[in-house]
Amino acid sequence: MEKHFSAFQQLKKILDEHNNFVLISHIHTDGDALGSVMAFYHFLKNQGKNVQAIIPGGLPERYNFLQIKQAINRQSKKQLRQSIAQAEVILILDISALERMDEWYQPVLDSKAKKICIDHHPDMCEQVDLKIIDVERIATCEIIYDFFSSQQIEITQEMAMALYTGILSDSGGFRFEGTSDRTLRIAAELAQKNIDPAWVYRQVYEYSNKNQLRFWGHVLSGLQSEGIIDWAVVPKETLQQFNVSLEEMNGLIDIVRRDAAAQIFAMFVEKKDGQVMVGLRSKNGFDVGSLARQFGGGGHFHAAGFSSQSNLQQVVSVTLDKIKALLKENAGEE
Ligand SMILES: [Mn+2]
């Protein structure tokens, strides 16, 4: 039997028995977060329920094809705070850490609503009433697909598009570790609902402009390397010079991953306010998720990140030293 079957039944019962819902996911949002929110949005709306969908921070333009603007952050902040306080059920999707609800973290915790976490990140969701966590899944959208199909819920074309996009984007276009035969079977099922894989790929992965590509070229030409570690450093002046947003960094680290001679990858980006965002990837047995958690961040075994208030050079050297120390430790164990 399906591993989450009884949790899925509980979830279905909760959805059936209530009318006022809030859906929320994480800041610096991505295709899986948006796909998860949009799939539940369409499902609950089709059931005639009241639904408010919330994403902290901005909505990336490239996902406009999912009609996110028509569904997410539709109320003023004051009204959203009220919706959260009055909700009966809050679905927290693909969150990794509840703090990633950002400005909505405290309002959600204060709400008397039943709180439900559905996620494929290691479990860091305290203070919720029901958790459906599965770290073996490439995307939260995979778990949501299982929920719908286990409960014989019809997946409409809009729901299928949302779920397919989430799986496509979190799997890096069906390439990353964790992409399984099950991933491909689910994608195939969803694609039957009038989804053109090449068209969706184009929306998600071919959305760059020339300026962004030139910026990527600049960063790549400054790529540094030591042993099996590759890294790049982007000071805030470079972001300003090329006039690119943080969002336009997305995907760059996955180009760096193409270096066959390296196995651990880090990208250090200094934001306008001085905060440093660190993206981490690995393609061996090195757990970047646990590394990121040591620095107050989060993520998966092969893809993770954290942010720091220290200055850029300091974050670079502390992170690289930590990676080297862990590599030495791992080598000692063998
Ligand atoms: Mn995800």
Residues whose N, C-alpha, C, O or C-beta is under 5 A from the ligand:
A	BS01	MN	D32 D94 I138 A139 T140 D170
